[in-house]
Amino acid sequence: MTAADHPVPTADIVIVNWNTGRYLGDCLRSIAETDRSRLRVTRIVVVDNASTDDSLHGLTAADIPLDVVRNTRNRGFAAACNQGAARGSGDYVLFLNPDVRLYPDTLRAVGRFLETPAARGFGIVGGLMVDEQGRPQISCSRFPSLRIWVGKMTGLDRLAPALFPPHHLPPSDLARSGPVDQVIGAFFLVRRPLFTELNDFDERYFLYLEDVDFALRAREAGWPSYYLRQARVQHAENVSSAQLGPWRHYLMLCSRGTYAALHWPRSRARLLTALTLSVEPAARLAAAAAHGRWTELRTTVAVYGRYMRRLRTGQAGPPPSARPITDRDEAGPPVRAPAPAGTTRKRGGPSHAHR
């Protein structure tokens, strides 16, 4: 057989940036330096969500076409990913966080897997996340359930993991490659036809769970996810979201409620909301008081107060800001979150809510 009988698959890489400083440049350099002989990178699209730092200064990607999109406002992670994906035409779309670095053999390992018959049944591929010392980090997750989130909000996932399994799979459970519910979005390779078929990421998610939602919809469409241990990726974690401080949790509450409304029976989604507004803040306030974290008491009240206001009004305000919480923030953070369940889904495929 000739090389033409086995054409090298192509991938467009999409990176959403928000004030990641040097990490973005390091990420691009790692892409340029990785072996692309088995998976050809046709384009890198950087979508910047109105950064205020110098992370876009002097960006280069060696011999790979680089397309930089500068948004005048923070459109959210899901919407920015969709923007970037629309600007390419490769066989696959690889969504990368700007705080990751590829190893020299990362894309070669992925390309080799894609050549195998086993790869034909999977729509999404992820890799092994490691820290700077090469130690395994969170790479895959379970699809969220009420039990999982109750365990997380109360700490029972640590005290009784057999009854309340944690959302993320521990590295000890990922000693070998294989099918998983979901690979984390820091390295998220998707077949382009599947991404198109499912109408992209659901833009109701401003930040968090858009990858979980997509992985669930993909599995329901017959395209599960695959964890490829040989594809190592160094991940710094939370470089952008850490700038949001306590309001990260507010965005998670918004995304969590949206996910439950779309994918769970109505009664279970309402029970999650009730627990979110009662058990969870009580547990957080008690923990903060027990450890003398007095500032956390105030911010917890502000975050849950803002979430209650969002539930009443269906409005969540403008995009997120990295400024610290002040007394004026008791009225709510400058955050734009997804629309409430029941409204028209934008670029996210059909709703899977159980009515």
C-alpha positions in Angstrom: 0.0 0.0 0.0 1.1 3.5 -0.6 1.0 6.5 1.7 -2.0 7.7 -0.2 -4.0 4.7 1.0 -3.6 5.9 4.6 -3.8 9.7 4.4 -2.6 11.5 7.6 -5.6 12.9 9.4 -5.8 16.7 9.9 -6.7 18.7 12.9 -7.5 22.3 13.7 -6.4 23.4 17.1 -8.6 25.9 19.0 -7.3 27.7 22.1 -9.5 30.1 24.1 -7.4 32.7 26.0 -8.3 35.0 28.8 -5.3 36.6 30.6 -3.0 33.6 30.6 0.3 35.5 30.3 3.3 33.4 29.2 1.3 30.2 29.2 -0.3 30.8 25.8 3.1 31.3 24.1 4.5 28.2 25.8 1.5 26.2 24.6 2.0 27.4 21.0 5.7 26.5 21.1 4.9 23.0 22.4 2.5 22.5 19.4 5.2 23.6 17.0 7.7 21.3 18.6 5.5 18.1 18.8 5.8 15.4 16.2 2.9 16.0 13.8 3.8 13.3 11.3 0.7 11.1 12.2 -1.7 14.0 12.9 -1.2 17.1 10.8 -2.1 20.4 12.3 -3.6 22.6 9.6 -4.4 25.6 11.6 -4.2 27.0 15.1 -7.0 29.4 16.1 -6.6 31.5 19.2 -9.8 33.1 20.4 -9.1 35.8 22.9 -12.0 36.8 25.2 -11.0 40.4 25.8 -7.8 39.9 27.7 -6.3 42.8 29.4 -2.7 41.4 29.8 0.0 40.9 27.2 -0.7 37.3 26.5 -1.3 38.0 22.8 2.0 39.8 22.3 4.5 38.2 19.9 2.6 35.0 19.3 4.2 32.6 16.7 3.6 29.0 15.8 6.5 28.2 13.5 5.3 26.6 10.3 1.6 26.3 11.3 -0.9 29.0 10.2 -2.0 31.0 13.2 -5.3 32.8 13.3 -5.9 35.2 16.3 -9.5 36.3 16.9 -9.9 39.2 19.4 -13.3 39.5 21.0 -14.2 42.9 22.4 -16.0 41.2 25.3 -15.7 38.0 27.2 -18.2 35.7 25.3 -17.6 32.7 27.5 -15.6 29.5 26.9 -18.2 27.5 24.9 -19.0 30.4 22.6 -15.4 31.2 22.0 -14.6 27.5 21.2 -17.4 27.5 18.6 -16.0 30.7 17.1 -12.6 29.0 16.7 -13.9 25.7 15.4 -15.9 27.5 12.7 -12.7 28.9 11.2 -11.2 25.5 10.3 -12.0 22.5 8.1 -9.7 19.7 9.4 -10.9 16.2 10.0 -10.7 16.8 13.8 -11.0 19.8 16.1 -8.6 19.7 19.1 -9.6 22.0 21.9 -6.6 22.9 24.0 -6.4 25.0 27.2 -3.7 27.7 26.9 -2.2 26.4 30.2 -1.2 23.0 28.6 2.0 22.0 26.9 2.2 19.0 24.5 5.1 16.6 24.7 7.1 15.8 21.6 5.2 12.5 21.2 1.7 13.6 22.2 0.2 14.1 18.7 2.1 11.2 17.3 0.5 8.9 19.9 -3.0 10.3 19.0 -2.4 9.8 15.3 -1.3 6.3 15.8 -4.4 5.5 17.8 -6.6 7.1 15.1 -5.2 4.7 12.6 -6.4 1.6 14.5 -9.7 -0.1 14.0 -10.6 0.5 17.7 -10.6 4.3 17.1 -13.4 4.1 14.6 -16.1 3.7 17.3 -15.1 6.8 19.3 -16.0 10.4 18.7 -13.8 12.1 21.4 -10.2 11.4 22.5 -8.4 12.8 25.5 -5.0 12.2 27.0 -3.2 11.8 30.3 -2.8 15.1 32.2 0.4 15.4 34.2 2.0 18.2 36.2 5.4 19.7 35.7 7.0 16.8 37.5 5.2 14.3 35.2 2.8 13.1 38.0 -0.7 12.1 36.8 -3.5 14.6 37.3 -7.2 14.6 36.7 -7.8 13.4 33.2 -11.3 11.9 33.1 -14.7 12.3 34.8 -17.9 10.5 35.4 -21.1 11.9 34.1 -22.6 13.9 37.0 -25.4 12.4 39.0 -27.3 13.7 42.0 -25.4 11.4 44.2 -22.1 12.7 42.8 -23.0 16.3 43.4 -24.4 15.7 46.9 -21.2 14.0 47.8 -19.2 16.9 46.5 -21.3 19.6 48.2 -21.1 17.8 51.6 -17.7 16.3 51.5 -19.1 12.8 51.6 -17.3 12.0 48.3 -14.1 12.0 50.5 -15.6 10.3 53.6 -17.7 7.6 51.8 -16.5 7.4 48.2 -18.2 4.0 47.8 -21.6 5.6 48.4 -20.9 9.0 47.0 -18.4 8.5 44.1 -16.3 11.6 43.2 -17.0 13.4 39.9 -13.4 13.0 38.7 -11.7 9.7 38.3 -8.5 9.4 40.4 -5.3 8.7 38.5 -5.2 5.2 40.1 -8.3 4.3 38.1 -6.6 5.3 34.8 -3.7 2.9 34.6 -4.6 1.9 31.0 -6.3 3.4 28.0 -10.0 2.7 27.4 -13.5 4.1 27.1 -14.6 6.7 29.7 -17.6 8.9 30.3 -15.8 12.0 29.6 -12.2 13.3 29.1 -11.6 16.8 30.5 -11.7 19.7 28.1 -8.1 20.8 28.5 -7.2 18.3 25.7 -10.4 17.4 23.8 -10.1 16.0 20.3 -13.4 15.7 18.5 -14.3 14.4 15.0 -15.4 17.5 13.1 -18.5 15.8 11.5 -19.6 14.9 15.1 -19.0 18.4 16.3 -21.2 19.7 13.4 -23.9 17.1 13.9 -24.3 18.1 17.5 -24.3 21.8 16.7 -21.1 22.6 18.6 -20.8 23.3 22.3 -23.9 24.5 24.0 -23.5 28.2 24.6 -25.8 28.2 27.6 -22.6 27.2 29.5 -20.5 30.3 30.1 -17.8 28.3 31.9 -17.6 24.7 33.1 -19.5 21.6 32.1 -19.7 22.4 28.4 -17.3 19.5 27.7 -19.4 17.2 29.9 -22.6 18.2 28.2 -21.0 17.6 24.8 -19.6 14.2 25.8 -23.0 13.1 27.0 -24.7 14.2 23.8 -22.0 12.5 21.8 -22.5 9.2 23.7 -26.2 9.4 23.2 -25.5 9.8 19.5 -23.4 6.7 19.5 -19.9 8.3 19.8 -18.4 7.7 23.2 -15.1 9.1 24.6 -11.7 7.4 24.8 -8.9 8.0 27.2 -5.5 7.5 25.6 -2.9 7.2 28.3 0.0 7.3 25.8 -0.9 10.9 24.9 0.7 12.9 27.7 -0.2 16.5 28.2 1.3 18.8 30.9 -1.5 20.8 32.5 -1.0 23.8 34.8 -4.7 24.0 35.7 -7.0 26.9 36.4 -4.7 29.7 35.1 -7.6 31.7 33.8 -10.4 30.7 36.2 -8.3 31.3 39.3 -8.4 35.0 38.5 -12.2 34.9 39.2 -11.7 34.0 42.9 -14.9 32.9 44.6 -17.0 33.7 41.6 -15.7 30.5 39.9 -18.1 28.7 42.2 -21.0 30.9 41.0 -20.3 30.0 37.4 -20.2 26.3 38.4 -23.5 26.7 40.1 -25.0 28.2 36.9 -23.6 25.5 34.7 -24.6 22.7 37.2 -28.2 23.9 37.2 -28.2 24.1 33.4 -26.8 20.6 33.0 -29.4 19.2 35.4 -32.3 20.9 33.7 -31.2 19.7 30.3 -30.3 16.1 31.2 -32.2 15.0 34.3 -35.9 14.5 35.1 -37.5 17.7 36.3 -38.0 16.4 39.9 -34.3 15.5 40.2 -33.2 18.8 38.9 -35.4 20.6 41.3 -34.1 18.6 44.2 -30.5 19.6 43.2 -31.6 23.2 43.3 -33.1 22.8 46.7 -29.9 21.2 48.0 -27.8 23.8 46.3 -29.6 26.6 48.2 -29.7 24.8 51.6 -27.3 22.0 52.3 -24.4 23.3 50.3 -24.1 26.8 51.6 -24.7 25.6 55.1 -21.8 23.1 54.8 -19.6 25.8 53.3 -20.4 28.4 56.0 -19.9 25.8 58.7 -16.5 24.8 57.3 -15.4 28.5 56.9 -16.4 29.3 60.5 -14.8 26.2 61.9 -11.4 27.2 60.3 -11.7 30.9 61.0 -12.0 31.9 57.4 -14.1 35.0 58.0 -13.7 36.5 54.5 -15.0 33.3 53.0 -18.2 33.6 55.1 -19.0 36.9 53.4 -18.1 35.8 49.9 -20.2 32.6 50.3 -23.2 34.6 51.2 -22.6 36.9 48.2 -22.2 34.0 45.8 -25.3 32.1 46.9 -27.3 35.3 47.1 -26.4 36.1 43.5 -27.3 32.6 42.4 -30.7 32.9 44.1 -31.2 36.2 42.2 -30.3 34.5 38.9 -32.9 31.8 39.6 -35.6 34.4 40.2 -34.9 36.7 37.3 -33.2 34.4 34.8 -30.5 37.1 34.3 -26.9 36.8 35.3 -25.3 40.0 34.3 -22.4 40.8 32.0 -19.2 38.7 31.6 -16.9 37.8 34.5 -14.3 40.1 35.9 -11.1 39.2 37.9 -11.5 42.0 40.4 -11.8 41.0 44.1 -15.1 40.9 45.8 -16.1 44.1 47.7 -19.1 45.0 49.8 -20.9 46.2 46.6 -20.7 42.7 45.2 -23.4 41.6 47.6 -25.6 42.6 44.7 -23.9 40.1 42.5 -20.7 39.7 40.4 -20.3 40.9 36.9 -20.9 37.5 35.3 -22.8 36.4 32.3 -24.2 32.9 32.7 -26.4 30.6 30.6 -30.0 31.2 29.8 -32.5 29.3 32.0 -33.7 25.9 30.8 -36.6 25.9 28.4 -35.2 28.7 26.2 -34.0 28.1 22.7 -30.6 26.3 22.7 -28.0 28.2 20.7 -25.6 26.1 18.7 -25.9 23.2 21.1 -28.1 20.6 19.5 -31.5 19.4 20.7 -32.4 19.5 24.4 -32.2 16.2 26.3 -34.4 17.3 29.2 -36.8 14.6 30.4 -40.1 16.3 30.6 
